[in-house]
Amino acid sequence: MPNATVKIEGARFIITMDPQRRIIGDGTLVVQGQRIVQVGKAVELAEVQADRVIDARDMVLIPGFCNGHMHISYAHATRGIFPDDLGSAYLPNVFKLQSVMTEDEEYHTSLLAITELLKYGTTTFMDPGSTKHLGRCLDAYRQAGCRIIVGAHVTDRPNPMNLPVSTTADAINTVEATIEKFDGQLDGRVRAWAMPFAPNFCTDELLTECKRLADQYGTGLTLHYNNGQNYVDASLKETGMRPTQYLEKLGILGENVTLSHMLGLDESEVEVLARTGTRAVVVPTAAVKGGAGMTQSGLLPEMLDAGMAVGLGTDAGNNSNLLETNRAMYLIAVLYKDARQDSRAIPAETALEMATIQGAEALGLDGEIGSLEPGKKADLVLFDTRSVEWQTLFNPVNNLVYNADGRSVHTVMVDGKIVVEDHKPLFVDEWELIQKVQGIGEDMLARTGLSFPPRWPVV
């Protein structure tokens, strides 16, 4: 074998997430170009030569996290401004603010969100269609070196969220043009999907045409699927079916479809989703902050028991307010234990699967990423365990899920390229970018006339 590009040597633990779920103590991983070529015990790979050797003693090496639902393009500019009780006024205000963003403002805001994601170990994520200026934001994806799924969310029915409404024909054309232009960009790190916003904001024709385009172009389709009782009742009245049964009748469901949020379902709908191979992403960070009742009525254990591929998302930085997949993993591992009064619900191992290999499967990417195996893309994260939150260390899965967070991410690699090293992003001056986006947010608030001051006096 020719010299490897990078050799990560002597990790305290490598959590491979391979089919056997092997954890390799004192392990070494070898990268050639974009791909992993060897994974094993350090002693077995001691003679492998490499252009660069990373000393991974006291490190835990894992696959990069996958975040399957994350609006990156607008939220960071006005992050944290909304009061907890804004309720149904939240999204109209979000999209009013976004509507005034320029290309450069969206580029810088996206880059800050990506910086946070990468810095804390998330290497692959889906922005579900909310980026307006994809051409300009492609520069941010290129600069950061991330792996991302994008699209253009479209609606052709009136909605209460200030989302632009297109004609059905224009919406279909937008979806197809976006897929044609962006799918496969940046050496395949960018994928483009069909992204009708939500079934209650789209006509049947738009939904079926988006599914046809996803099939035709060999890509995916995603929907916001957070079904309130009013929508369920309307579906039953108008179609005689619950929303999921009606989507199956339309031919919308399938193995290239990922539904996000997944609230407002019953067990008959879980059966339909599992039978059709439809994938899912749950978003505990947004659900619990928004008081959505996920732990009272959410059916994640039932979805997993039915064999569905379910990943994790965090939603926008001004909704859940956090992006860190590590914290979403923690939440999903503890919330259902309490809700079901069963400490066996969603064990740490399952939560880690949802953040890695199963999260990749939910995005149709498990053949390329999500585990540390020869032949897969070198998307990986080194956690530095020389910090108190990791101690003491006997079971690295438990420590990673229940103890650790992004503070201990030391090194991040995407597609064989190191993008974060010694806790610092290599592709941007982080503080300069932070100051830039602060100014953007202040200007956006001034232009829209919106104001949400803190409840406590600032003197």
LOFIKE-170320 format. One line per field, with one value per residue (C-alpha): chain; x, y, z; residue number from 1. Coordinates in steps of 0.001 Angstrom, whole numbers. Each point is the difference from the previous one (the first is absolute). Example, Ala and Ser with C-alpha at 12.3 -4.5 7.8 and 13.67 -1.06 7.14 Angstrom:
REM residues 2
ch <- (A, A)
c1 <- (12300, 1370)
c2 <- (-4500, 3440)
c3 <- (7800, -660)
i <- (1, 2)
//
This chain:
REM residues 459
ch <- (A, A, A, A, A, A, A, A, A, A, A, A, A, A, A, A, A, A, A, A, A, A, A, A, A, A, A, A, A, A, A, A, A, A, A, A, A, A, A, A, A, A, A, A, A, A, A, A, A, A, A, A, A, A, A, A, A, A, A, A, A, A, A, A, A, A, A, A, A, A, A, A, A, A, A, A, A, A, A, A, A, A, A, A, A, A, A, A, A, A, A, A, A, A, A, A, A, A, A, A, A, A, A, A, A, A, A, A, A, A, A, A, A, A, A, A, A, A, A, A, A, A, A, A, A, A, A, A, A, A, A, A, A, A, A, A, A, A, A, A, A, A, A, A, A, A, A, A, A, A, A, A, A, A, A, A, A, A, A, A, A, A, A, A, A, A, A, A, A, A, A, A, A, A, A, A, A, A, A, A, A, A, A, A, A, A, A, A, A, A, A, A, A, A, A, A, A, A, A, A, A, A, A, A, A, A, A, A, A, A, A, A, A, A, A, A, A, A, A, A, A, A, A, A, A, A, A, A, A, A, A, A, A, A, A, A, A, A, A, A, A, A, A, A, A, A, A, A, A, A, A, A, A, A, A, A, A, A, A, A, A, A, A, A, A, A, A, A, A, A, A, A, A, A, A, A, A, A, A, A, A, A, A, A, A, A, A, A, A, A, A, A, A, A, A, A, A, A, A, A, A, A, A, A, A, A, A, A, A, A, A, A, A, A, A, A, A, A, A, A, A, A, A, A, A, A, A, A, A, A, A, A, A, A, A, A, A, A, A, A, A, A, A, A, A, A, A, A, A, A, A, A, A, A, A, A, A, A, A, A, A, A, A, A, A, A, A, A, A, A, A, A, A, A, A, A, A, A, A, A, A, A, A, A, A, A, A, A, A, A, A, A, A, A, A, A, A, A, A, A, A, A, A, A, A, A, A, A, A, A, A, A, A, A, A, A, A, A, A, A, A, A, A, A, A, A, A, A, A, A, A, A, A, A, A, A, A, A, A, A, A, A, A, A, A, A, A, A, A, A, A, A, A, A, A, A, A, A, A)
c1 <- (0, 1373, 553, -3205, -1086, -720, 527, -1925, 2063, -624, -3482, -1133, -3201, -1298, -3791, -344, -3815, 726, -2553, 1523, 115, 3637, 1779, 3742, 2227, 3403, -1081, 1352, -1841, 1631, -1317, 1020, -1383, -3685, -499, 793, 2253, 839, -1409, 1505, 2201, 2930, 2483, -1313, 341, 3225, 2004, -2407, 1694, -1926, 541, -1369, -385, -2445, 732, -3413, 977, -2729, -2374, -3272, -484, -3523, -1759, -1105, -3471, -2925, -2602, -3038, -1971, 1751, -831, 3433, -460, -1863, -297, 3421, -354, -2845, 587, -1624, -2218, -3388, -1797, -1001, -3725, -105, -2004, -1530, 1545, 3471, 273, -1611, 2585, 2805, -891, -628, 3579, 1358, -1805, 2241, 3319, 2440, 2213, 3047, -1950, -1250, 3512, 1529, -2872, 191, 3759, -399, -2546, 2252, 2940, -1944, -1151, 3459, 1752, -2223, 246, -2865, 1431, -3188, -3267, -3148, -1257, -3660, -392, 115, 3161, -1045, 3343, 1444, 2462, 1639, -251, 1755, 3086, -511, -359, 3157, 1955, -1006, 338, -3245, -2313, -3496, -3420, -1769, -3059, -2620, -3075, -3136, -3680, -2951, -2723, -634, 1661, 204, 3801, 911, 1406, -109, -2767, 776, -2133, 225, 1885, 2530, 557, 658, 2408, 1834, 463, 1292, 2340, 1450, 670, 1567, 2271, 1170, -237, 3509, 1814, 3327, 1177, -3259, -23, -3152, -3204, -3216, -3441, -3610, -1290, -3706, -387, -2821, -2939, -2611, 1626, 296, -2495, -137, 1435, 3048, 661, -272, 2170, 2673, 27, 259, 2991, 1715, -467, 1070, 3212, 909, -138, -2280, -3086, -574, -3051, -646, -2373, -1218, -3698, -2196, -3436, -1739, 1913, -726, -3697, -100, 1676, -2502, -2896, 1253, 1569, -1326, 3610, 2642, 2775, 2473, -2519, -891, 3661, 290, -3075, 1618, 3189, 2098, 1584, 2984, 3644, 1191, -2336, 979, -2695, 1096, -1360, -2419, -2556, -3753, 182, -1806, 1219, -1864, 2087, 3223, -952, -459, 3319, 1890, -1661, 848, 3604, -528, 2685, -305, 1800, -1093, 887, -49, 1670, -2784, -2809, 792, 773, -3243, -2114, -1064, -808, 2501, 482, -3756, -1073, 3143, 466, 3767, 313, -2730, 1728, 3268, -1704, -1623, 3460, -167, 3212, -275, 2577, 361, -405, 241, -2001, 938, 2225, -2898, -2469, 1645, 2832, 2626, 1626, 2124, -885, 1731, -2634, -2853, 1447, -17, -3587, -1286, 1739, -1642, -3385, -1783, 1405, -1871, -3101, -475, 1336, 2331, 3768, 365, -1590, 2440, 3283, 3209, 1008, -3204, 409, 3542, -1236, -2594, 2738, 2334, -744, -3796, 50, 1973, -2546, -2823, 1734, 695, 3752, 787, 1909, 2507, 81, -1245, 2561, 3763, 583, 2445, -1463, -2165, 587, 2324, -2520, 1092, 373, 2633, -1236, 2677, -692, 2529, -2817, -2161, -3243, 1557, 1208, 128, 32, -919, -2924, 622, -3552, -1523, 2505, -574, -3800, -533, 3120, 1697, -872, 1596, 2535, 2172, 8, 3670, 258, -2578, 570, -2396, 732, 3548, 715, 566, -2341, 278, 3253, 806, -3586, 362, -1598, 2700, -2119, -1046, 922, -2737, -91, 56, -2932, -1924, 351, -1088, -3191, -812, -68, -2125, -2577, -166, -543, -2713, -1945, 278, -1186, -3023, -888, -227, 1022, 0, 1869, 895, -2726, 2445, 1297, 3318, 1546)
c2 <- (0, 3474, 2397, 880, 3603, -41, -2552, 498, -2046, -1542, 1284, -1065, -1232, -128, -324, -1384, -283, -2846, -2848, -1741, 3310, -666, 2286, -234, 818, 1486, 295, 1537, 1226, 646, 2417, 28, 2985, 339, -3480, -2214, -2867, -1753, -190, -2196, -399, 2395, -2835, -1567, 3250, 1231, -393, 1994, 3158, 3229, 3572, 1092, -1842, 1244, -1112, -1073, -1131, 915, 586, -1716, -287, -199, 546, 3570, 783, 357, 2718, -711, 3227, 3295, 3427, 1597, 3050, 2589, -806, 882, 3645, 485, -2937, 58, 3031, -1725, -377, -3508, 712, 1458, -3033, 92, 3433, -1531, -1269, 3018, 2195, -2375, 143, 3749, 436, -2442, 1745, 3052, -1875, 767, -2604, 1024, 83, -3518, -1158, 1304, -1253, -3451, -91, 738, -2800, -2405, 1043, -918, -3305, -1081, 1262, -2215, -3116, 119, -715, -635, 1898, 803, 3548, -702, 2552, 3313, 1380, 2621, 743, -3460, 1181, 2402, -2390, -2657, 2123, -595, -3759, -1, 2082, -2114, -3368, -1345, -2680, 1396, -742, 3065, 912, 2667, -303, 823, 480, 520, 485, 2939, -394, 1944, 56, 2735, -2643, 1100, -1696, -1001, -1390, -3761, 120, 2526, -2008, -3167, 1845, 1440, -3436, -1525, 2889, -157, -3728, 358, 2850, -1109, -3778, -1456, 3318, 264, -3479, -1515, 1603, 1925, -1857, 1729, -1373, 818, 2032, 854, 1721, -2022, -1989, 2398, 2896, -1855, -1292, -3685, 802, 1721, -2835, -2693, 1930, 508, -3740, -640, 2339, -1668, -3368, 1294, 1611, -2724, 2370, 494, 1834, 1501, 1518, 1800, -2487, 1467, -789, 1995, -1229, 2510, -1351, -3613, 794, 1799, -2955, -2427, 2218, 685, -3354, -2499, -792, 1153, 2038, -2864, -2347, 2753, 579, -3718, 160, 2868, -2034, 2488, -2406, -2244, -759, 3368, 2024, 1461, 1529, 2380, 698, -2953, 1259, -555, -3622, -3073, -3603, -761, 2699, -1447, -3296, 1754, 1803, -3172, -2053, 2575, 415, 3689, 1578, 2472, 2690, 970, 3385, -197, 3373, 1899, -2188, 393, 3720, 584, -2073, -2293, -2998, -2306, -2153, -228, -980, -568, -3521, -227, -3334, -1421, 1298, -1600, -3262, -28, 155, 3547, 1932, 2995, 2767, 3108, 3688, 3222, 2461, 3679, 1999, 2312, -2820, -2671, 2545, -2733, -1901, -2488, -3547, -1274, 1718, -1284, -3491, 470, 1228, -2881, -2463, 1363, 1474, -3239, -1729, 2549, 151, -3768, -453, -2628, 360, -2455, 2423, 1353, -1264, 1941, -2338, 724, 3743, -187, -2027, 2685, 2633, -1987, -3084, 102, 3759, -606, -2616, 2481, 2249, -2805, 306, -3074, -1589, 2868, 1316, -694, -2614, -419, -2793, -503, 1426, 2611, 3736, 1341, 2069, -320, 1727, -257, 769, 1022, -1867, 2028, 2018, -502, -705, -3174, -1388, -2673, -1994, -3673, -111, 2571, -234, 986, 2810, 1318, -12, 1015, 1964, 1601, 2941, 2004, 1664, -3095, -328, 277, -924, -315, -1442, 69, -1847, -622, 3675, 1380, 2950, 380, -501, 545, 1218, 2746, 207, 251, 1630, 3278, 2643, -932, 3220, 2209, -1965, 242, 3779, 164, -1990, 2047, 3090, -1783, -899, 3529, 1327, -2564, 970, 3678, -604, -2040, 2108, -3128, 164, -2652, 1524, -2095, -157, 1203, 3566, 591, 3044)
c3 <- (0, -806, 2850, 1774, 127, 3746, 2733, 3245, 2385, 3387, 830, 3452, -1600, -3564, -20, -3505, -335, -2433, -332, 3027, 1916, 894, 2430, -560, 2959, -858, -3608, -3178, -3094, -3364, -2638, -3659, -1873, 816, 1392, 2934, -1033, 3277, 3526, 2677, 3036, 162, 291, -3235, -1969, 1568, -3228, -2193, -1254, -513, -1127, 3357, 3292, 2660, 3554, 1279, 3485, 2466, -2897, -949, -3746, -1424, -3345, -626, 1262, -2429, 595, -2134, 489, 533, -1448, -302, -2198, 2050, 3688, 1351, -996, 2505, 2300, 3404, -536, 242, 3355, 1028, -285, -3525, -1119, -3480, -661, 14, -3570, -1699, 1720, -984, -3661, 85, 1212, -2546, -2845, 299, -59, -2797, -1643, 1989, 3259, -604, -911, 3237, 2146, -1589, 496, 3707, 417, -1900, 2148, 3125, -1452, -1114, 3116, 2138, -2132, -2515, -3442, -1999, 214, -1922, -416, -899, -2734, 1802, -1622, -2558, -1642, -520, -2614, 2430, 2952, -2058, 671, 3734, -525, -2091, 2500, 2998, -1725, 1473, -1370, -489, -1517, -1367, -2027, -494, 2179, -1972, 702, -2328, 2588, 2338, 3380, 3263, 139, -2489, -2344, -3650, -1985, -3598, -2747, -136, -3299, 1291, 3175, -1995, -2271, 3006, 1536, -3228, -780, 3521, -246, -3442, 1071, 3440, 299, 47, 375, 1863, -910, 1188, 3444, -995, -770, -1034, 804, -733, 2943, 15, 3356, 1558, -1383, 1370, -1895, -3318, -2517, -814, -3423, 1454, 2418, -2654, -2448, 2662, 675, -3733, -232, 2955, -1696, -3419, 1235, 2495, 2925, 3024, 1229, 3419, 1674, 3251, 1586, 3262, -86, 2333, 937, -2295, -3009, 971, 419, -3350, -1708, 1488, -1069, -3539, -917, 2536, 902, 2401, -1675, -340, -1588, -2443, -907, -710, -2238, -1934, -409, 1958, 2495, -640, 628, -1336, 2230, 3390, 2204, 2745, 3496, -95, 2485, -135, -1228, 1186, -129, -3224, -1673, 1378, -1632, -3349, 271, 917, -2743, -2666, 1170, 721, 2173, 2853, 1973, 3502, 1468, 3800, 534, -1760, 1317, 3667, -214, -1896, 2370, -2833, 2182, -1688, 3069, 637, -3495, -2061, -1308, -396, 1866, -2222, -3156, 1038, 939, -3452, -1599, -1316, -617, 2324, 318, 2126, -779, 1979, -2138, -163, 2282, 874, 604, 2111, 326, -151, -2832, 1849, -1020, 3138, 2150, -2164, 470, 3774, -19, -2085, 2318, 3153, -907, -865, 3068, 2077, -2200, -51, 3527, -1411, 245, -2899, -2496, -2641, 1487, -523, -2805, -1920, 472, -1394, -2967, -706, -3, -2274, -2119, 297, -496, -3204, -1064, 609, -2539, -2475, 603, 2102, -2874, 167, 3576, 3518, 1040, 35, -2512, -2882, -3190, 1662, -183, 2680, 1973, 3610, 3360, 2726, 3520, 2489, 3238, 2015, 1559, 3040, -1869, -1417, 3297, 1095, -3217, -253, -2452, -2748, -1372, 3327, 463, -3513, 246, 3620, 1018, -2970, -2183, -2763, 2286, -198, -3811, -925, -3689, -2773, -3452, -2962, -3238, 1201, 656, 3496, 573, 3785, 1895, 3665, 504, -2633, -3465, -2648, -2687, 1630, 2537, 2455, 2028, -3072, -1426, 3282, 2, -3631, 634, 3114, -2212, -2581, 2644, 1347, -3506, -778, 3118, -907, -3585, 1058, 3031, 2160, 3635, 2711, 2960, 3060, 2642, 2635, -259, -1732, 1702)
i <- (1, 2, 3, 4, 5, 6, 7, 8, 9, 10, 11, 12, 13, 14, 15, 16, 17, 18, 19, 20, 21, 22, 23, 24, 25, 26, 27, 28, 29, 30, 31, 32, 33, 34, 35, 36, 37, 38, 39, 40, 41, 42, 43, 44, 45, 46, 47, 48, 49, 50, 51, 52, 53, 54, 55, 56, 57, 58, 59, 60, 61, 62, 63, 64, 65, 66, 67, 68, 69, 70, 71, 72, 73, 74, 75, 76, 77, 78, 79, 80, 81, 82, 83, 84, 85, 86, 87, 88, 89, 90, 91, 92, 93, 94, 95, 96, 97, 98, 99, 100, 101, 102, 103, 104, 105, 106, 107, 108, 109, 110, 111, 112, 113, 114, 115, 116, 117, 118, 119, 120, 121, 122, 123, 124, 125, 126, 127, 128, 129, 130, 131, 132, 133, 134, 135, 136, 137, 138, 139, 140, 141, 142, 143, 144, 145, 146, 147, 148, 149, 150, 151, 152, 153, 154, 155, 156, 157, 158, 159, 160, 161, 162, 163, 164, 165, 166, 167, 168, 169, 170, 171, 172, 173, 174, 175, 176, 177, 178, 179, 180, 181, 182, 183, 184, 185, 186, 187, 188, 189, 190, 191, 192, 193, 194, 195, 196, 197, 198, 199, 200, 201, 202, 203, 204, 205, 206, 207, 208, 209, 210, 211, 212, 213, 214, 215, 216, 217, 218, 219, 220, 221, 222, 223, 224, 225, 226, 227, 228, 229, 230, 231, 232, 233, 234, 235, 236, 237, 238, 239, 240, 241, 242, 243, 244, 245, 246, 247, 248, 249, 250, 251, 252, 253, 254, 255, 256, 257, 258, 259, 260, 261, 262, 263, 264, 265, 266, 267, 268, 269, 270, 271, 272, 273, 274, 275, 276, 277, 278, 279, 280, 281, 282, 283, 284, 285, 286, 287, 288, 289, 290, 291, 292, 293, 294, 295, 296, 297, 298, 299, 300, 301, 302, 303, 304, 305, 306, 307, 308, 309, 310, 311, 312, 313, 314, 315, 316, 317, 318, 319, 320, 321, 322, 323, 324, 325, 326, 327, 328, 329, 330, 331, 332, 333, 334, 335, 336, 337, 338, 339, 340, 341, 342, 343, 344, 345, 346, 347, 348, 349, 350, 351, 352, 353, 354, 355, 356, 357, 358, 359, 360, 361, 362, 363, 364, 365, 366, 367, 368, 369, 370, 371, 372, 373, 374, 375, 376, 377, 378, 379, 380, 381, 382, 383, 384, 385, 386, 387, 388, 389, 390, 391, 392, 393, 394, 395, 396, 397, 398, 399, 400, 401, 402, 403, 404, 405, 406, 407, 408, 409, 410, 411, 412, 413, 414, 415, 416, 417, 418, 419, 420, 421, 422, 423, 424, 425, 426, 427, 428, 429, 430, 431, 432, 433, 434, 435, 436, 437, 438, 439, 440, 441, 442, 443, 444, 445, 446, 447, 448, 449, 450, 451, 452, 453, 454, 455, 456, 457, 458, 459)
//
